[in-house]
Structures are given as C-alpha cells and as structure tokens.
Amino acid sequence: MTRSGAIAVIGAGIVGVSCALHLQRAGFNVTLVDRLEPGDATSFGNAGVLASHGMVPAATPGIVAKIPKMLLDPMGPLSLRWPYAARMLPWFWQFLRNASPDRIEHISNALALLTLDTVEQHLDLAKGTAAEKLIKPAPTLNLYRDEAAYNADEYGWKIRRKHNARTTIIQGKMLADYDPILSGEFSFGVLMEDYGYVLDPALVVKGLAQGFTALGGKILTAEVKDIEIVDGKPRRLVLSGDTLEFTQVVIAAGAWSAKLAKKLGSIVPLEAERGYHITLTDPGIMPTGPVMATFGKFIATPMSMGLRLAGLVEFGKLDAPPDYARAETFLKHAKTLFPGVQTKEYTMWMGQRPTLPDSLPVIGGSPHFDNVYFAFGHQHLGLTIGPKTGRLIADLIAGRKPNIDLSPFRVDRF
Ligand SMILES: Cc1cc2nc3c(=O)[nH]c(=O)nc-3n(C[C@H](O)[C@H](O)[C@H](O)COP(=O)(O)OP(=O)(O)OC[C@H]3O[C@@H](n4cnc5c(N)ncnc54)[C@H](O)[C@@H]3O)c2cc1C
C-alpha cells in the first residue's frame, strides 16, 4: 500500500516530536514515523534537566587529561567496551582535536545559541498539551565537596560566565538550609539559575505527540528500512510492509540517524554514547530540585515516578546489551549524597545518546537534496535543545530565516 504524506519526520523522540509539532504549527501536513511509541528510546529515561548553561563541550583540556584514569576505574563514570575500541579511534581523534581553546570557544558559542532559552522553548512548545504541567522552571544545584573541588572546575564556569549564566553560590549552613536531606560531606554548591526540569521525560514526549495527533498529525508505528530516490530526489520511505511518499523528509532518528543520512549521501561520525539510570521508586525523601553530584558525575532528579539517578558514559556497539553492574554504583552514590534515602526499590534503564565528536548536533538541510533535513546528534542535551531544534527545522522548511546562525551545525562539517 502506498500512502501519500506531505512532510515525513523519522524518529519520535524529543527531537522528532518537536520538529513535527513546530512544522504542524507552521501549517504543514506532517507524518511522524517511528518503530517504537513516541518517547520510548533515548528520550525515555534521561535525567530530565533543562540545562540552559549546557554550553560547555565534553572535550575540554581538563576532561581530556582525566580520561585515562577514568577508563581504568572499573566503576568510574566513563567506560569503553574494549573490543569496540579500535573502531572508535578515528572518533576519539576528532574528539581530542576539539579540545583546543579556539575550538572550545567556537563550540560553546554555538551551543549557547541553542541552550540559553530552553525553559521558554519548552513552555511554548508544550502549551495546550499534556506536557505543559510536567515542566518545572527551577535551578539545578551543582554540588561539590568543597571550594577546592569547585575551583578545579573553573574552566567550565569561565565559559558559563562568558555567556552571562546566572549562578548563586551557597555554602555551609546555607546549603543545609536549601536542602536538609543533603549529606554534610558537601560544603559548596552552585545554584544554576534559569534552569528547569521535567517530572517525566517520556511523558513529556508522549504529551507533545498527543498534542500533535489531536491537531490532525499522523503517527505511523513502523521501521524505516530504506529511502527511495525517484527522478533524482528522495521521495519515498520504505517501511515494514508499506511505503510512505513525502515532499520533504526530516531525519531525527537519534543515535540511529547515521545509516539514513549515509543513504542520502551525508556521512557523519555519529556514535552512541550510552548512559544509564536507576529510578528509586520508594526513596522516602526527595531533593528540592535536580542535584548534579560532581563527585560521581551523575544527576539526581525528583520525578513523578521516583528519584532518578542518571549519568555514565559508555562507548560500545550501538545495540550491545546494557551492563547494569556499572549503574548500580548510583545506589552507593545516592547514599553518599542523601544519607536518609531508601534504595531497595528501583528500576533500571540504558539509553543511547547520539553524539558527534565536536559535541554539536546536526541541524539543517542536506547539501545534496533540497527536500532533506537533518536533526540529530544532540548528545547530553537532547531534552534541553529538542524544542529549539524543532523550531529551527520548521523555520528552514517554511522558508523563514532562522534567528541564529546555523552554520556550526552543518551536516558536511566533518
Ligand atoms: C542517562 C542519560 C541522561 C540524560 N540526561 C539529559 C538531561 O538531563 N537533559 C538533556 O537535555 N538531555 C539528557 N540526555 C540526552 C537526551 O536524552 C538525548 O539527547 C535525547 O533523548 C535524544 O533525542 P532524540 O529524539 O534525538 O533520540 P531518541 O529519543 O533516541 O529518538 C530517536 C527515535 O528514532 C527512532 N528510529 C531510529 N531509527 C529508526 C528507523 N529506521 N525507523 C523508525 N524509527 C527509527 C527510534 O525508535 C527513536 O524513537 C540524557 C541521556 C542519557 C542517556
């Protein structure tokens, strides 16, 4: 059977759903295609933080120097599946090349264009949908053991200050007053103002998707197996069992986007940066807001289904099975952070962050086909910058001039 669509968006994670909704609001007829229900891949289990100051790239001189030690720690925040290491070498080489001061400046300037107004972008997109009530404007607490640990992170704070990130330092008693459940082991905190968080990242995507269908948008549950070129232009998705014709297509398939982009002539060094969560379903206590625990490089976020502990970076094959032993370190860390927390009841999850070696996403049109658009590679920031990505893609397709320079996000920059 052949259906005729107008714009096809492949991928119903936070990025694809944001593209679909913005395109619909711009007046287009849109079909969203995903092999899963909306929000059931990487967008399902993230830490839920809307990181308006998330412009510090992963590759900084400080991090690069720490990588060997982190890799050798079997329970550390970074791991590499060794059989996969040889395949990763060109990616790591590009990653390291992005740790120079001029590249860091370029990358953080570009990321800031996407992150700074995240809360506003979310509230605007969610308006009138079930996602609206799940978005909470609130600071995230960056927690350090002491001032020396904070000073060791100066590189990142300098970048944030350059972008006028508003922060409030709280120490000693002020910290205990801010959140009495925190352990006294930690004496220095930075409240990152203008942040927000969501009470359930999966339900945010599902709420947005319902808003899209309520206004006539179509969602097809099917795997995109191929994209067919007709008379020199991509025109048809080959799905499991049928096909879908389109005028324009948006590739927003998260960590699975590289294969589809390659089919359309664009080769990108996209890797899955796998991460984990444990959600404590009966924690007994809840923090005031999200806490970024710098000692274990994880985030603890109060959510509607429990207290979520999320983080870790694991490089391995895209669809390799999860290694939950590492995620169990969150249970120990949670006790260190919140001595009164109950850790008996929990659920576990693994997701694949779509990551490019320069920490920037791909947002923009194809250099080969004028009806193909890309929106993927959102690494640790997909929830934060998904809605803005959707707005930018809708601007491009509607022929409106985007209000930021999109050249840093070009697909052919590698
Ligand atoms: C542990 C962890 C914590 C995180 N915390 C945060 C945070 O606090 N804040 C933040 O901003 N970000 C966070 N992130 C990052 C964020 O979750 C991701 O960047 C984001 O979910 C990526 O969204 P996406 O829509 O690009 O991909 P996905 O949500 O993975 O969606 C892609 C979709 O494409 C579909 N798809 C792929 N290929 C095909 C195909 N061929 N046919 C049909 N469908 C296809 C998939 O089924 C999937 O549903 C975190 C990530 C992890 C892992």
The ligand as a Gaussian input file, in Angstrom:
#p B3LYP/6-31G(d) Opt

LIG

0 1
 C       21.463000       8.759000      31.103000
 C       21.076000       9.940000      30.239000
 C       20.779000      11.147000      30.858000
 C       20.440000      12.264000      30.082000
 N       20.069000      13.426000      30.698000
 C       19.711000      14.502000      29.956000
 C       19.268000      15.704000      30.589000
 O       19.144000      15.784000      31.807000
 N       18.969000      16.768000      29.796000
 C       19.060000      16.710000      28.428000
 O       18.816000      17.717000      27.773000
 N       19.433000      15.558000      27.797000
 C       19.756000      14.463000      28.535000
 N       20.130000      13.302000      27.911000
 C       20.230000      13.273000      26.445000
 C       18.867000      13.088000      25.773000
 O       18.125000      12.063000      26.395000
 C       19.076000      12.761000      24.287000
 O       19.921000      13.717000      23.695000
 C       17.735000      12.768000      23.544000
 O       16.827000      11.879000      24.149000
 C       17.911000      12.424000      22.072000
 O       16.642000      12.547000      21.491000
 P       16.378000      12.086000      20.004000
 O       14.978000      12.432000      19.695000
 O       17.459000      12.605000      19.120000
 O       16.604000      10.489000      20.042000
 P       15.650000       9.303000      20.573000
 O       14.866000       9.681000      21.734000
 O       16.539000       8.112000      20.683000
 O       14.643000       9.120000      19.378000
 C       15.036000       8.606000      18.126000
 C       13.892000       7.774000      17.607000
 O       14.160000       7.357000      16.272000
 C       13.598000       6.072000      16.101000
 N       14.242000       5.427000      14.970000
 C       15.568000       5.289000      14.752000
 N       15.784000       4.673000      13.565000
 C       14.566000       4.407000      13.051000
 C       14.123000       3.769000      11.865000
 N       14.991000       3.300000      10.952000
 N       12.791000       3.644000      11.653000
 C       11.891000       4.131000      12.549000
 N       12.257000       4.748000      13.691000
 C       13.581000       4.881000      13.927000
 C       13.871000       5.375000      17.415000
 O       12.994000       4.280000      17.623000
 C       13.671000       6.511000      18.422000
 O       12.361000       6.500000      18.963000
 C       20.451000      12.159000      28.662000
 C       20.723000      10.937000      28.064000
 C       21.017000       9.823000      28.836000
 C       21.287000       8.520000      28.168000

